[in-house]
Structure formats: structure tokens, C-alpha cells
Amino acid sequence: MSAITPIVMPKWGLSMKEGTVNEWLVEEGTEITVGMPPRCRN
């Protein structure tokens, strides 16, 4: 099992404290990095 990598979600307002990831578009095991462009569904 690999280490957990925290990700920062964009805030939609100053009072936003938490959010929900509805769909993960990166394959399991793919490395994610800061500034990586978002992936879109085809």
C-alpha cells in the first residue's frame, strides 16, 4: 500500500470548509503532482 498524498481542492467561496470528490479521473497508481492539469472525460 502506498502513502496517502493530500490534494488541495479549489474553494468556491470564503466559507467553504470541505468538499466531495464525485469522480476520480486518474488511473490508480498514476503519480499526481502539484500543477498537474485536470483530466477530462472523453
C-alpha distance matrix in Angstrom:
0.0 3.8 6.8 9.1 12.1 15.4 17.9 21.6 23.6 27.3 29.7 32.5 34.7 35.2 34.5 31.2 28.6 25.7 25.0 23.1 21.1 22.9 21.3 18.4 20.0 17.3 15.4 11.6 10.2 13.6 14.0 16.2 18.8 21.6 24.6 22.9 25.5 24.7 24.3 26.8 27.1 29.6
3.8 0.0 3.8 6.5 9.0 12.5 15.0 18.8 21.1 24.7 27.3 30.2 32.4 32.9 32.5 29.2 26.7 24.1 23.5 22.0 19.9 22.1 20.4 17.2 18.6 15.6 14.3 10.9 8.8 11.4 11.0 13.0 15.3 18.0 21.2 19.8 22.5 22.1 22.1 25.0 25.8 28.4
6.8 3.8 0.0 3.8 6.3 9.6 12.7 16.3 18.9 22.5 24.9 28.1 30.0 30.1 29.8 26.7 24.0 21.8 21.6 20.7 19.0 21.7 20.5 17.5 19.2 16.4 16.0 12.9 11.0 12.9 11.5 12.5 14.1 16.2 19.7 18.9 21.9 21.6 22.3 25.3 26.5 29.3
9.1 6.5 3.8 0.0 3.8 6.4 9.5 13.0 15.5 19.1 21.4 24.5 26.4 26.6 26.1 23.0 20.4 18.0 17.8 17.0 15.6 18.5 17.7 14.9 17.1 14.9 15.1 12.4 11.5 12.8 11.5 11.4 13.0 14.6 17.9 17.3 20.0 19.4 20.3 23.1 24.4 27.6
12.1 9.0 6.3 3.8 0.0 3.8 6.5 10.0 12.8 16.3 18.8 22.1 24.1 24.3 24.3 21.2 19.0 16.9 16.6 16.3 14.7 17.9 17.0 14.1 15.7 13.5 14.6 12.6 11.6 11.7 9.6 8.6 9.6 10.9 14.2 13.9 16.8 16.5 17.9 21.0 22.8 25.9
15.4 12.5 9.6 6.4 3.8 0.0 3.8 6.8 9.8 13.2 15.4 18.8 20.5 20.6 20.6 17.6 15.3 13.5 13.6 13.9 12.9 16.5 16.3 14.0 16.1 14.7 16.4 14.9 14.6 14.3 12.3 10.2 10.5 10.5 13.6 13.9 16.4 15.9 17.8 20.7 22.8 26.1
17.9 15.0 12.7 9.5 6.5 3.8 0.0 3.8 6.5 9.8 12.5 15.7 17.8 18.4 18.8 15.6 14.1 12.2 11.7 12.1 10.9 14.4 14.2 12.1 13.8 13.0 15.5 14.8 15.0 13.9 12.0 9.1 9.2 8.5 10.9 11.2 13.3 12.5 14.8 17.6 19.9 23.3
21.6 18.8 16.3 13.0 10.0 6.8 3.8 0.0 3.8 6.6 9.0 12.5 14.4 14.8 15.5 12.6 11.6 10.4 10.2 11.7 11.3 14.9 15.3 14.0 15.6 15.4 18.3 18.2 18.5 17.1 15.2 11.8 11.1 9.2 10.7 11.9 13.4 12.7 15.6 18.0 20.7 24.1
23.6 21.1 18.9 15.5 12.8 9.8 6.5 3.8 0.0 3.8 6.4 9.3 11.8 13.1 13.7 10.4 10.3 8.7 7.6 9.2 9.0 12.3 13.2 12.7 14.4 15.1 18.4 18.7 19.8 18.3 17.0 13.5 13.3 11.5 11.9 12.7 13.1 11.6 14.3 16.1 18.6 22.2
27.3 24.7 22.5 19.1 16.3 13.2 9.8 6.6 3.8 0.0 3.8 6.5 9.1 10.8 12.2 9.5 10.7 10.1 9.2 11.4 11.5 14.2 15.3 15.2 16.4 17.5 21.0 21.8 22.9 21.0 19.6 15.9 15.2 12.8 12.2 13.6 13.2 12.0 15.1 16.5 19.3 22.7
29.7 27.3 24.9 21.4 18.8 15.4 12.5 9.0 6.4 3.8 0.0 3.8 5.5 7.1 8.5 6.1 8.2 8.7 8.7 11.7 13.0 15.5 17.4 17.9 19.4 20.8 24.3 24.9 26.2 24.5 23.1 19.5 18.8 16.2 15.8 17.3 16.9 15.5 18.5 19.5 22.1 25.5
32.5 30.2 28.1 24.5 22.1 18.8 15.7 12.5 9.3 6.5 3.8 0.0 3.8 7.2 8.4 6.6 9.8 10.2 9.6 12.4 13.9 15.6 17.8 19.0 20.4 22.4 25.9 26.9 28.5 26.7 25.8 22.2 21.7 19.2 18.3 19.5 18.4 16.7 19.4 19.6 21.9 25.2
34.7 32.4 30.0 26.4 24.1 20.5 17.8 14.4 11.8 9.1 5.5 3.8 0.0 3.8 5.5 5.5 9.1 10.9 11.5 14.8 16.9 18.8 21.2 22.4 24.0 25.8 29.3 30.0 31.4 29.8 28.6 25.0 24.2 21.4 20.7 22.4 21.6 20.2 23.0 23.4 25.7 29.0
35.2 32.9 30.1 26.6 24.3 20.6 18.4 14.8 13.1 10.8 7.1 7.2 3.8 0.0 3.8 5.7 8.5 11.4 13.1 16.7 19.0 21.4 23.8 24.7 26.4 27.9 31.3 31.6 32.8 31.3 29.7 26.1 25.0 22.0 21.7 23.9 23.6 22.5 25.6 26.3 28.8 32.1
34.5 32.5 29.8 26.1 24.3 20.6 18.8 15.5 13.7 12.2 8.5 8.4 5.5 3.8 0.0 3.8 6.3 9.4 11.6 15.3 18.2 20.5 23.3 24.5 26.7 28.3 31.5 31.5 32.9 31.8 30.5 27.1 26.3 23.7 23.8 25.6 25.4 24.0 26.7 27.3 29.5 33.0
31.2 29.2 26.7 23.0 21.2 17.6 15.6 12.6 10.4 9.5 6.1 6.6 5.5 5.7 3.8 0.0 3.8 6.0 7.9 11.6 14.4 16.7 19.6 20.7 23.0 24.6 27.7 27.8 29.3 28.3 27.2 23.8 23.5 21.1 21.4 22.8 22.6 20.8 23.4 24.1 26.1 29.7
28.6 26.7 24.0 20.4 19.0 15.3 14.1 11.6 10.3 10.7 8.2 9.8 9.1 8.5 6.3 3.8 0.0 3.8 7.2 10.8 13.8 16.6 19.4 20.2 22.9 24.1 26.9 26.5 27.8 27.2 26.0 22.9 22.7 20.6 21.5 22.9 23.3 21.5 24.0 25.1 26.9 30.7
25.7 24.1 21.8 18.0 16.9 13.5 12.2 10.4 8.7 10.1 8.7 10.2 10.9 11.4 9.4 6.0 3.8 0.0 3.8 7.1 10.2 13.1 15.9 16.7 19.7 21.0 23.6 23.2 24.8 24.4 23.5 20.6 21.0 19.5 20.5 21.3 21.6 19.4 21.5 22.5 24.0 27.8
25.0 23.5 21.6 17.8 16.6 13.6 11.7 10.2 7.6 9.2 8.7 9.6 11.5 13.1 11.6 7.9 7.2 3.8 0.0 3.8 6.8 9.4 12.3 13.6 16.5 18.2 21.0 20.9 22.9 22.4 22.0 19.1 19.9 18.8 19.4 19.6 19.4 16.8 18.5 19.2 20.5 24.3
23.1 22.0 20.7 17.0 16.3 13.9 12.1 11.7 9.2 11.4 11.7 12.4 14.8 16.7 15.3 11.6 10.8 7.1 3.8 0.0 3.8 6.0 9.1 10.7 14.0 16.0 18.4 18.3 20.8 20.5 20.7 18.3 19.8 19.3 20.0 19.4 19.1 16.1 17.1 17.4 18.2 22.0
21.1 19.9 19.0 15.6 14.7 12.9 10.9 11.3 9.0 11.5 13.0 13.9 16.9 19.0 18.2 14.4 13.8 10.2 6.8 3.8 0.0 3.8 5.7 7.0 10.2 12.2 14.7 14.9 17.5 17.1 17.7 15.4 17.3 17.4 17.9 16.8 16.4 13.2 13.7 14.3 14.9 18.7
22.9 22.1 21.7 18.5 17.9 16.5 14.4 14.9 12.3 14.2 15.5 15.6 18.8 21.4 20.5 16.7 16.6 13.1 9.4 6.0 3.8 0.0 3.8 7.0 9.8 12.7 14.9 15.6 18.7 18.4 19.6 17.7 19.9 20.2 20.3 18.8 17.8 14.2 13.8 13.4 13.2 16.8
21.3 20.4 20.5 17.7 17.0 16.3 14.2 15.3 13.2 15.3 17.4 17.8 21.2 23.8 23.3 19.6 19.4 15.9 12.3 9.1 5.7 3.8 0.0 3.8 6.3 9.3 11.4 12.6 15.8 15.3 17.0 15.4 18.1 19.0 19.0 16.8 15.8 12.2 11.1 10.8 10.4 13.9
18.4 17.2 17.5 14.9 14.1 14.0 12.1 14.0 12.7 15.2 17.9 19.0 22.4 24.7 24.5 20.7 20.2 16.7 13.6 10.7 7.0 7.0 3.8 0.0 3.8 5.8 8.0 9.2 12.2 11.6 13.2 11.9 14.9 16.2 16.6 14.1 13.7 10.6 9.4 10.3 10.4 13.9
20.0 18.6 19.2 17.1 15.7 16.1 13.8 15.6 14.4 16.4 19.4 20.4 24.0 26.4 26.7 23.0 22.9 19.7 16.5 14.0 10.2 9.8 6.3 3.8 0.0 3.8 6.6 9.2 12.0 10.5 12.4 11.3 14.2 15.9 15.6 12.6 11.7 8.6 6.4 7.3 7.5 10.7
17.3 15.6 16.4 14.9 13.5 14.7 13.0 15.4 15.1 17.5 20.8 22.4 25.8 27.9 28.3 24.6 24.1 21.0 18.2 16.0 12.2 12.7 9.3 5.8 3.8 0.0 3.8 6.4 8.5 6.6 8.8 8.4 11.8 14.1 14.4 11.2 11.3 9.2 7.4 9.7 10.3 12.9
15.4 14.3 16.0 15.1 14.6 16.4 15.5 18.3 18.4 21.0 24.3 25.9 29.3 31.3 31.5 27.7 26.9 23.6 21.0 18.4 14.7 14.9 11.4 8.0 6.6 3.8 0.0 3.8 6.2 5.7 9.1 10.1 13.8 16.7 17.5 14.1 14.6 12.9 10.7 12.6 12.4 14.4
11.6 10.9 12.9 12.4 12.6 14.9 14.8 18.2 18.7 21.8 24.9 26.9 30.0 31.6 31.5 27.8 26.5 23.2 20.9 18.3 14.9 15.6 12.6 9.2 9.2 6.4 3.8 0.0 3.8 5.6 8.7 10.3 14.1 17.2 18.7 15.7 16.9 15.4 13.8 15.9 15.8 18.0
10.2 8.8 11.0 11.5 11.6 14.6 15.0 18.5 19.8 22.9 26.2 28.5 31.4 32.8 32.9 29.3 27.8 24.8 22.9 20.8 17.5 18.7 15.8 12.2 12.0 8.5 6.2 3.8 0.0 3.8 6.3 9.1 12.6 16.1 18.0 15.2 17.1 16.4 15.3 18.0 18.4 20.4
13.6 11.4 12.9 12.8 11.7 14.3 13.9 17.1 18.3 21.0 24.5 26.7 29.8 31.3 31.8 28.3 27.2 24.4 22.4 20.5 17.1 18.4 15.3 11.6 10.5 6.6 5.7 5.6 3.8 0.0 3.8 6.4 9.9 13.4 14.8 11.8 13.6 13.3 12.4 15.4 16.3 18.2
14.0 11.0 11.5 11.5 9.6 12.3 12.0 15.2 17.0 19.6 23.1 25.8 28.6 29.7 30.5 27.2 26.0 23.5 22.0 20.7 17.7 19.6 17.0 13.2 12.4 8.8 9.1 8.7 6.3 3.8 0.0 3.8 6.7 10.4 12.3 9.9 12.6 13.1 13.2 16.7 18.3 20.4
16.2 13.0 12.5 11.4 8.6 10.2 9.1 11.8 13.5 15.9 19.5 22.2 25.0 26.1 27.1 23.8 22.9 20.6 19.1 18.3 15.4 17.7 15.4 11.9 11.3 8.4 10.1 10.3 9.1 6.4 3.8 0.0 3.8 7.1 8.9 6.8 9.7 10.3 11.2 14.8 17.1 19.5
18.8 15.3 14.1 13.0 9.6 10.5 9.2 11.1 13.3 15.2 18.8 21.7 24.2 25.0 26.3 23.5 22.7 21.0 19.9 19.8 17.3 19.9 18.1 14.9 14.2 11.8 13.8 14.1 12.6 9.9 6.7 3.8 0.0 3.8 6.2 5.5 9.2 10.9 12.8 16.5 19.3 21.7
21.6 18.0 16.2 14.6 10.9 10.5 8.5 9.2 11.5 12.8 16.2 19.2 21.4 22.0 23.7 21.1 20.6 19.5 18.8 19.3 17.4 20.2 19.0 16.2 15.9 14.1 16.7 17.2 16.1 13.4 10.4 7.1 3.8 0.0 3.8 5.5 8.9 10.9 13.7 17.2 20.3 22.9
24.6 21.2 19.7 17.9 14.2 13.6 10.9 10.7 11.9 12.2 15.8 18.3 20.7 21.7 23.8 21.4 21.5 20.5 19.4 20.0 17.9 20.3 19.0 16.6 15.6 14.4 17.5 18.7 18.0 14.8 12.3 8.9 6.2 3.8 0.0 3.8 6.2 8.8 12.0 15.3 18.8 21.1
22.9 19.8 18.9 17.3 13.9 13.9 11.2 11.9 12.7 13.6 17.3 19.5 22.4 23.9 25.6 22.8 22.9 21.3 19.6 19.4 16.8 18.8 16.8 14.1 12.6 11.2 14.1 15.7 15.2 11.8 9.9 6.8 5.5 5.5 3.8 0.0 3.8 6.5 8.9 12.5 15.7 17.9
25.5 22.5 21.9 20.0 16.8 16.4 13.3 13.4 13.1 13.2 16.9 18.4 21.6 23.6 25.4 22.6 23.3 21.6 19.4 19.1 16.4 17.8 15.8 13.7 11.7 11.3 14.6 16.9 17.1 13.6 12.6 9.7 9.2 8.9 6.2 3.8 0.0 3.8 6.5 9.5 13.1 15.1
24.7 22.1 21.6 19.4 16.5 15.9 12.5 12.7 11.6 12.0 15.5 16.7 20.2 22.5 24.0 20.8 21.5 19.4 16.8 16.1 13.2 14.2 12.2 10.6 8.6 9.2 12.9 15.4 16.4 13.3 13.1 10.3 10.9 10.9 8.8 6.5 3.8 0.0 3.8 6.5 10.1 12.7
24.3 22.1 22.3 20.3 17.9 17.8 14.8 15.6 14.3 15.1 18.5 19.4 23.0 25.6 26.7 23.4 24.0 21.5 18.5 17.1 13.7 13.8 11.1 9.4 6.4 7.4 10.7 13.8 15.3 12.4 13.2 11.2 12.8 13.7 12.0 8.9 6.5 3.8 0.0 3.8 6.8 9.3
26.8 25.0 25.3 23.1 21.0 20.7 17.6 18.0 16.1 16.5 19.5 19.6 23.4 26.3 27.3 24.1 25.1 22.5 19.2 17.4 14.3 13.4 10.8 10.3 7.3 9.7 12.6 15.9 18.0 15.4 16.7 14.8 16.5 17.2 15.3 12.5 9.5 6.5 3.8 0.0 3.8 6.4
27.1 25.8 26.5 24.4 22.8 22.8 19.9 20.7 18.6 19.3 22.1 21.9 25.7 28.8 29.5 26.1 26.9 24.0 20.5 18.2 14.9 13.2 10.4 10.4 7.5 10.3 12.4 15.8 18.4 16.3 18.3 17.1 19.3 20.3 18.8 15.7 13.1 10.1 6.8 3.8 0.0 3.8
29.6 28.4 29.3 27.6 25.9 26.1 23.3 24.1 22.2 22.7 25.5 25.2 29.0 32.1 33.0 29.7 30.7 27.8 24.3 22.0 18.7 16.8 13.9 13.9 10.7 12.9 14.4 18.0 20.4 18.2 20.4 19.5 21.7 22.9 21.1 17.9 15.1 12.7 9.3 6.4 3.8 0.0
